[in-house]
Amino acid sequence: MGRVLTSEILDVLSPDDPRAQRSRRDMALINTVMCQSRIMADALSAFPAPKLIVDLGGGDGRFMLRVARRLAKRWPGVTVMIADRRAIVSAETRACFARLGWACENLSGDVLETMPLIGPDIVTANLFLHHLDDTNLARLLALVARQAAGFVACEPRRSTLGLVGARMVFALGANDVSRHDAVASVRAGFRGREISDLWPEGQPGWRLSERGAFAFTHLFQAVASSDRTASQKNAT
């Protein structure tokens, strides 16, 4: 069965809605169970130390904070820009980044409109790409390929096991928002080379990797060659 996109409740709730706040706490626990921060940090380790990482749909920034805790010793002085429709990164979270020697900034707006304005070294996405249909995902990947030197995405794996796991999040104490959205995200998730197939044609110098990671995650990684990275820097 192909991808099936349906609206997720958290996307339409106000950030201050108690159900949304509870669901974000649920998501932090679900991320932990899925080992998402470990998967992301391990994948990022393939890259040279960056100056700027842009995290697409990063919400409150706490996921990238957990990633930063795994990487800060080998990657000092990194700036993480959380790109999302609304700026909800708290002062406390920014202070936690600062204690690691990293900086955290907000970039609010539609990522398809804000991506052309910045030139990150690496772009990351955690449980975000599945919100996009293939047309908009292809547009986003084209922007990433033009603007950045690397991309890592950790997405839901569309599988029977993934669907079973999504239906079991009630056992973690997840609220109604999280229970609905977990199932919706798996149905909109990825398998095989579905992300690679949408990577822009005519973009030489990229090495693409796409595979399952642990039980529930679909991992996509794009690494630019050193020649391509140099040409991008010269162009800017």
Disulfide bonds with the S-S distance in Angstrom:
none
